Amino acid sequence: MRDLFIGLFEKLVGAVVILLCLGVLIAAGAALVAPGPNGGLLPALAILVGGSIYAILMGGMMYLFLGVYHNTKRTAEAIEALAKR
């Protein structure tokens, strides 16, 4: 049952990262075509750079947490195998 939840969480992390990237692209596009002082190339670039950094950091942390889980699981299995010798 635990493996089911971990597998689903891995898929959820992938979906969240994709949605973050799409959200950044949509927000940058909306800022590019927005009329008035709130729109234009400079705000669009700022959103694109800031949003990309945010998406990379959030996705990296979520994948790091999954990596810690997998490494802990492998270490526990290796210690159990050593204990059985």
Secondary structure as GFF3:
##gff-version 3
##sequence-region A 1 85
A	DSSP	alpha_helix	2	33	.	.	.	ID=ss1
A	DSSP	alpha_helix	41	83	.	.	.	ID=ss2
###
